[in-house]
Amino acid sequence: MSGVVIGLIVALSALRVPIGFALIAAVLVALLAGGGTTPAVIPLHLFSGAAKFPLLAIPLFILAGGIMSSAGISLRIINMASTLVGHIRGGLGMVNVASSMFFAEISGSAVADVAAIGSIIMPAMVAKGYPAAFTAGLTSVAASLAIIIPPSIPM
C-alpha cells in the first residue's frame, strides 16, 4: 500500500500538481482503498488532529514574534545583546546568537524567533558585509536554540 501512495505522489508531482493536492489525493486513495475507515470519519480525524495545543500555539507564537518585531521589543533585545558582545570581533554574529537565545526565553518557538529577530538582524549583518548565505545559516541555527531553551513548544 505504501508503494502505491509514494508512486501516486511521485506521479502527481511529475505532472506538476501542487504538492498539497498530491498529498491529499494520496491520503484519500490510501483511506478508501485500505478499507480500514469509512469516509465519514475523515473530517473527524482532520479536526481532532488540528485541535492539538502545540499545533494551535505555533501560529500564535509567530503572531507574537511579528508583534514584538513591530513594537520594537526585538530591537531592544538586539541592542541589549549588542552591548554584551557587540564589541568583540565577529560581534554581530554573536549578537545574532545571543538575541536569539534571549528571544527563545520569551517565546520558545524557533519560527517566531526567526520572524522577530531575523527580520532585524539579517539586513544589518548583510549591510556590515557578512555573506547572505552565512547570515541565513547563522540565523536559522541560532533560532533552533529555541527548541531546547525552556519554555519551548516541544517541552
Backbone as JSON, one array per atom type, in Angstrom:
{
  "sequence": "MSGVVIGLIVALSALRVPIGFALIAAVLVALLAGGGTTPAVIPLHLFSGAAKFPLLAIPLFILAGGIMSSAGISLRIINMASTLVGHIRGGLGMVNVASSMFFAEISGSAVADVAAIGSIIMPAMVAKGYPAAFTAGLTSVAASLAIIIPPSIPM",
  "N": [[0.82, -1.19, 0.0], [1.96, 1.25, 0.78], [3.77, 1.66, -1.25], [2.11, 2.23, -3.41], [1.0, 4.65, -2.59], [3.3, 6.3, -2.41], [4.11, 6.1, -5.07], [1.93, 7.35, -6.32], [2.15, 9.96, -5.33], [4.64, 10.69, -6.44], [4.02, 10.45, -9.17], [1.96, 12.37, -9.49], [3.41, 14.63, -8.75], [5.24, 14.7, -10.84], [3.54, 15.39, -12.87], [3.23, 18.0, -12.33], [1.39, 18.76, -10.39], [0.3, 20.64, -7.62], [2.01, 20.12, -4.5], [0.52, 19.89, -2.15], [-2.06, 19.14, -3.03], [-1.37, 16.73, -4.22], [-0.59, 15.22, -2.0], [-3.02, 15.15, -0.59], [-4.61, 13.71, -2.41], [-3.22, 11.26, -2.42], [-3.54, 10.43, 0.24], [-6.33, 10.19, 0.4], [-6.76, 8.13, -1.48], [-5.38, 6.07, -0.19], [-6.9, 5.83, 2.17], [-9.46, 5.14, 1.21], [-8.95, 2.86, -0.33], [-7.77, 1.2, 1.5], [-9.72, 0.29, 3.26], [-10.0, 0.41, 6.0], [-11.23, 2.55, 7.28], [-14.22, 4.5, 7.26], [-15.49, 6.91, 4.92], [-16.85, 8.9, 6.33], [-15.53, 9.31, 8.69], [-13.28, 10.73, 8.17], [-13.41, 13.69, 8.25], [-13.64, 13.98, 11.04], [-11.19, 13.0, 12.06], [-9.55, 14.85, 10.84], [-10.22, 17.35, 12.05], [-9.8, 16.73, 14.76], [-7.09, 16.29, 14.8], [-6.14, 18.83, 14.21], [-6.79, 20.23, 16.46], [-4.98, 20.05, 18.49], [-2.94, 21.27, 21.16], [-0.12, 22.14, 20.78], [-0.08, 22.52, 17.99], [-1.88, 24.58, 17.68], [-0.59, 26.55, 19.1], [1.7, 27.29, 17.67], [1.11, 29.05, 15.36], [0.24, 31.25, 16.86], [2.52, 31.93, 18.32], [4.1, 32.78, 16.2], [2.64, 35.02, 15.43], [2.99, 36.51, 17.78], [5.74, 36.95, 17.6], [5.84, 38.6, 15.32], [4.41, 40.81, 16.28], [6.09, 41.61, 18.39], [8.32, 42.31, 16.93], [7.33, 44.47, 15.43], [6.63, 46.22, 17.48], [9.01, 46.95, 18.59], [10.29, 45.52, 20.53], [11.96, 43.43, 19.79], [14.11, 44.84, 18.68], [15.09, 46.09, 20.96], [15.96, 43.85, 22.38], [18.02, 43.02, 20.69], [19.71, 45.26, 20.87], [20.44, 45.07, 23.58], [21.84, 42.64, 23.56], [23.86, 43.43, 21.87], [25.26, 45.29, 23.4], [26.4, 43.56, 25.2], [28.05, 41.68, 23.76], [28.78, 42.88, 21.39], [31.09, 44.38, 20.93], [33.2, 42.68, 20.53], [35.34, 40.98, 18.17], [33.69, 39.85, 15.29], [31.35, 40.26, 16.47], [28.73, 40.92, 15.67], [27.66, 38.57, 14.67], [27.69, 37.1, 17.03], [25.9, 38.65, 18.44], [23.62, 38.04, 17.04], [23.24, 35.32, 17.76], [23.06, 35.56, 20.58], [20.84, 37.29, 20.91], [18.89, 35.69, 19.79], [18.83, 33.67, 21.67], [17.91, 35.09, 23.93], [15.39, 35.83, 22.99], [14.3, 33.32, 22.66], [13.89, 32.57, 25.27], [11.67, 34.01, 25.83], [9.65, 33.35, 23.92], [9.88, 30.61, 22.99], [9.67, 29.44, 20.53], [11.08, 28.49, 17.51], [10.41, 29.36, 14.96], [9.01, 31.74, 15.42], [11.12, 33.12, 16.51], [12.86, 33.47, 14.32], [11.18, 35.06, 12.78], [10.94, 37.39, 14.33], [13.54, 38.22, 15.29], [15.23, 37.67, 13.13], [14.26, 39.31, 11.07], [15.27, 41.78, 11.67], [18.03, 41.54, 12.34], [19.24, 40.2, 10.2], [19.24, 41.91, 7.8], [20.94, 43.88, 8.88], [23.34, 42.48, 9.29], [24.03, 41.76, 6.66], [24.39, 44.31, 5.61], [26.68, 45.06, 6.98], [28.57, 43.56, 5.71], [28.64, 40.8, 5.93], [28.32, 37.6, 4.37], [25.32, 36.71, 2.6], [24.42, 34.05, 2.64], [25.79, 32.99, 4.85], [24.7, 34.6, 6.84], [21.98, 33.85, 6.77], [22.23, 31.13, 7.43], [23.42, 31.24, 10.0], [21.42, 32.6, 11.41], [19.26, 30.8, 11.23], [20.28, 28.55, 12.56], [20.81, 29.64, 15.08], [18.23, 30.3, 15.83], [17.19, 27.78, 16.13], [17.93, 27.11, 18.65], [15.86, 27.79, 20.27], [14.26, 25.62, 20.65], [15.4, 24.08, 22.62], [15.62, 25.67, 24.82], [13.9, 26.39, 27.69], [10.82, 28.24, 27.97], [9.88, 25.98, 25.76], [8.1, 24.9, 22.81], [8.13, 22.03, 22.22], [8.78, 21.05, 24.77]],
  "CA": [[0.0, 0.0, 0.0], [2.8, 2.45, 0.84], [4.35, 1.84, -2.58], [1.09, 2.88, -4.24], [0.89, 6.03, -2.13], [4.51, 7.01, -2.85], [4.04, 6.19, -6.53], [0.93, 8.36, -6.68], [2.74, 11.28, -5.04], [5.68, 10.94, -7.45], [3.37, 10.65, -10.47], [1.29, 13.67, -9.49], [4.44, 15.67, -8.75], [5.79, 14.76, -12.2], [2.55, 16.1, -13.68], [3.24, 19.38, -11.82], [0.27, 19.03, -9.49], [0.85, 21.16, -6.35], [2.31, 19.04, -3.56], [-0.59, 19.74, -1.2], [-3.12, 18.35, -3.67], [-0.85, 15.38, -4.42], [-0.67, 14.54, -0.71], [-4.44, 14.9, -0.3], [-5.06, 12.61, -3.27], [-2.61, 10.02, -1.96], [-4.17, 10.04, 1.5], [-7.69, 9.72, 0.11], [-6.66, 6.81, -2.13], [-4.99, 5.1, 0.84], [-8.02, 5.61, 3.09], [-10.57, 4.46, 0.55], [-8.54, 1.54, -0.79], [-7.38, 0.39, 2.65], [-10.9, -0.32, 3.84], [-10.0, 0.46, 7.45], [-12.09, 3.61, 7.79], [-15.27, 4.97, 6.36], [-15.26, 8.32, 4.56], [-17.47, 9.82, 7.29], [-14.62, 9.51, 9.81], [-12.17, 11.58, 7.74], [-13.45, 15.03, 8.85], [-13.42, 13.88, 12.48], [-9.74, 12.91, 12.26], [-8.96, 16.11, 10.38], [-10.39, 18.39, 13.06], [-9.19, 16.34, 16.03], [-5.65, 16.5, 14.66], [-5.85, 20.27, 14.2], [-7.16, 20.81, 17.74], [-3.94, 19.81, 19.48], [-2.42, 22.53, 21.67], [1.09, 22.66, 20.12], [-0.38, 22.99, 16.63], [-2.54, 25.88, 17.81], [0.33, 27.52, 19.68], [2.72, 27.73, 16.73], [0.75, 30.31, 14.68], [0.15, 32.34, 17.83], [3.89, 32.36, 18.6], [4.54, 33.56, 15.04], [1.98, 36.31, 15.57], [3.67, 37.23, 18.86], [7.02, 37.4, 17.06], [5.57, 39.75, 14.45], [4.03, 41.95, 17.13], [7.28, 42.06, 19.09], [9.18, 42.98, 15.95], [6.72, 45.76, 15.1], [6.58, 47.08, 18.66], [10.35, 47.36, 18.96], [10.86, 44.66, 21.57], [13.07, 42.7, 19.18], [15.23, 45.77, 18.55], [15.65, 46.27, 22.31], [16.71, 42.62, 22.7], [19.25, 43.06, 19.9], [20.57, 46.29, 21.46], [20.99, 44.54, 24.82], [22.86, 41.65, 23.19], [24.98, 44.16, 21.27], [26.08, 45.86, 24.47], [27.12, 42.48, 25.88], [29.07, 41.01, 22.94], [28.95, 43.56, 20.11], [32.42, 44.98, 20.79], [34.15, 41.62, 20.21], [35.44, 40.72, 16.74], [32.61, 38.94, 14.93], [30.32, 40.52, 17.47], [27.37, 40.94, 15.14], [27.22, 37.17, 14.65], [27.39, 36.73, 18.41], [24.66, 39.36, 18.78], [22.55, 37.24, 16.43], [23.02, 34.14, 18.59], [22.61, 35.96, 21.92], [19.47, 37.8, 20.86], [18.0, 34.54, 19.57], [18.69, 32.98, 22.96], [17.03, 35.89, 24.77], [14.03, 35.74, 22.47], [13.82, 31.96, 22.91], [13.4, 32.53, 26.65], [10.35, 34.65, 25.86], [8.63, 32.71, 23.09], [10.0, 29.17, 22.92], [9.39, 28.98, 19.18], [12.14, 28.82, 16.57], [9.83, 30.09, 13.83], [8.77, 33.11, 15.9], [12.44, 33.71, 16.69], [13.32, 33.92, 13.0], [10.32, 36.15, 12.33], [11.16, 38.61, 15.1], [14.94, 38.62, 15.34], [15.82, 37.61, 11.8], [13.84, 40.43, 10.23], [16.07, 42.95, 12.01], [19.47, 41.29, 12.38], [19.77, 39.75, 8.91], [19.65, 43.04, 6.96], [22.08, 44.56, 9.5], [24.55, 41.7, 9.04], [24.37, 41.89, 5.24], [24.89, 45.67, 5.42], [28.03, 45.12, 7.54], [29.48, 42.8, 4.87], [28.54, 39.35, 6.09], [27.65, 36.97, 3.22], [23.9, 36.44, 2.84], [24.25, 32.64, 2.99], [26.25, 32.84, 6.23], [23.72, 35.26, 7.7], [20.78, 33.0, 6.85], [22.58, 29.92, 8.16], [23.61, 31.56, 11.42], [20.12, 32.95, 12.0], [18.43, 29.6, 11.38], [20.86, 27.7, 13.6], [20.6, 30.31, 16.36], [16.8, 30.19, 16.16], [16.87, 26.42, 16.56], [18.16, 27.01, 20.1], [14.59, 28.0, 20.97], [13.65, 24.32, 20.93], [15.98, 23.47, 23.82], [15.6, 26.62, 25.94], [12.52, 26.49, 28.19], [9.66, 27.4, 27.71], [9.78, 25.69, 24.34], [6.87, 24.2, 22.42], [8.21, 20.58, 22.43], [8.86, 20.68, 26.19]],
  "C": [[0.86, 1.26, 0.0], [3.48, 2.71, -0.5], [3.39, 2.54, -3.52], [0.98, 4.36, -3.87], [2.1, 6.84, -2.6], [4.51, 7.16, -4.36], [3.06, 7.24, -7.0], [1.47, 9.77, -6.44], [3.79, 11.64, -6.08], [5.04, 11.23, -8.8], [2.68, 12.01, -10.53], [2.29, 14.83, -9.44], [5.07, 15.82, -10.12], [4.83, 15.47, -13.14], [2.38, 17.56, -13.24], [1.97, 19.75, -11.05], [0.87, 19.59, -8.2], [0.94, 20.06, -5.3], [1.2, 18.83, -2.54], [-1.71, 18.89, -1.77], [-2.66, 16.92, -3.91], [-0.92, 14.58, -3.12], [-2.11, 14.22, -0.33], [-4.96, 13.73, -1.12], [-4.5, 11.28, -2.8], [-3.25, 9.53, -0.66], [-5.58, 9.51, 1.26], [-7.69, 8.35, -0.55], [-6.31, 5.75, -1.09], [-6.14, 4.8, 1.79], [-9.14, 4.81, 2.44], [-10.19, 3.06, 0.09], [-8.19, 0.62, 0.38], [-8.55, -0.3, 3.31], [-10.97, -0.24, 5.35], [-10.93, 1.51, 8.03], [-13.15, 3.96, 6.76], [-15.01, 6.43, 6.04], [-15.86, 9.31, 5.55], [-16.54, 10.14, 8.46], [-13.5, 10.49, 9.45], [-12.26, 12.99, 8.32], [-13.22, 15.02, 10.36], [-11.93, 13.83, 12.79], [-9.05, 14.21, 11.87], [-9.05, 17.18, 11.46], [-9.8, 18.01, 14.41], [-7.68, 16.49, 15.96], [-5.27, 17.96, 14.71], [-6.14, 20.92, 15.54], [-6.13, 20.56, 18.83], [-3.27, 21.13, 19.87], [-1.15, 23.0, 20.97], [0.83, 23.16, 18.7], [-1.11, 24.32, 16.65], [-1.58, 26.95, 18.32], [1.31, 28.08, 18.67], [2.31, 28.99, 15.97], [0.64, 31.49, 15.63], [1.53, 32.83, 18.24], [4.44, 33.17, 17.43], [3.91, 34.94, 15.07], [2.65, 37.14, 16.67], [5.03, 37.74, 18.39], [6.86, 38.6, 16.15], [5.21, 40.99, 15.24], [5.24, 42.5, 17.87], [8.24, 42.78, 18.16], [8.64, 44.36, 15.61], [6.75, 46.73, 16.28], [7.96, 47.54, 19.12], [10.99, 46.53, 20.05], [12.06, 43.9, 21.03], [14.3, 43.59, 19.06], [15.88, 46.02, 19.91], [16.45, 45.04, 22.74], [18.04, 42.62, 21.96], [20.21, 44.11, 20.47], [21.2, 45.81, 22.77], [22.09, 43.53, 24.52], [24.08, 42.34, 22.59], [25.86, 44.81, 22.33], [26.89, 44.79, 25.2], [28.28, 41.95, 25.05], [29.38, 41.74, 21.64], [30.33, 44.13, 19.88], [33.49, 43.96, 20.43], [34.19, 41.43, 18.7], [34.44, 39.62, 16.36], [31.41, 39.12, 15.83], [28.91, 40.5, 16.93], [26.81, 39.53, 15.0], [26.87, 36.68, 16.05], [26.13, 37.43, 18.91], [23.47, 38.59, 18.24], [22.21, 36.05, 17.33], [22.47, 34.53, 19.97], [21.18, 36.48, 21.91], [18.47, 36.69, 20.56], [17.79, 33.77, 20.86], [17.76, 33.76, 23.89], [15.58, 35.79, 24.31], [13.44, 34.35, 22.7], [13.31, 31.81, 24.34], [12.01, 33.14, 26.77], [9.32, 33.79, 25.14], [8.69, 31.19, 23.1], [9.75, 28.59, 21.55], [10.49, 29.44, 18.24], [11.61, 29.65, 15.41], [9.54, 31.54, 14.23], [10.09, 33.84, 16.11], [12.97, 34.26, 15.37], [12.49, 35.1, 12.53], [10.64, 37.45, 13.05], [12.6, 39.09, 15.03], [15.55, 38.66, 13.95], [15.46, 38.78, 10.91], [14.64, 41.69, 10.51], [17.56, 42.68, 11.85], [20.03, 40.88, 11.02], [20.11, 40.91, 7.98], [20.85, 43.8, 7.54], [23.38, 43.82, 9.24], [24.98, 41.8, 7.59], [24.94, 43.28, 4.96], [26.32, 45.82, 5.96], [29.03, 44.26, 6.77], [29.49, 41.31, 5.08], [27.87, 38.76, 4.85], [26.21, 36.6, 3.58], [23.67, 34.98, 3.25], [24.69, 32.38, 4.43], [25.24, 33.44, 7.2], [22.48, 34.4, 7.87], [21.06, 31.73, 7.64], [22.72, 30.16, 9.65], [22.28, 31.87, 12.1], [19.26, 31.71, 12.21], [18.97, 28.67, 12.46], [20.64, 28.32, 14.98], [19.14, 30.22, 16.78], [16.44, 28.78, 16.61], [17.2, 26.19, 18.03], [16.87, 27.16, 20.89], [13.91, 26.69, 21.34], [14.16, 23.75, 22.25], [16.01, 24.41, 25.02], [14.16, 26.73, 26.43], [12.05, 27.94, 28.2], [9.51, 27.14, 26.22], [8.52, 24.89, 24.06], [7.01, 22.68, 22.63], [8.27, 20.18, 23.9], [7.52, 20.84, 26.83]]
}
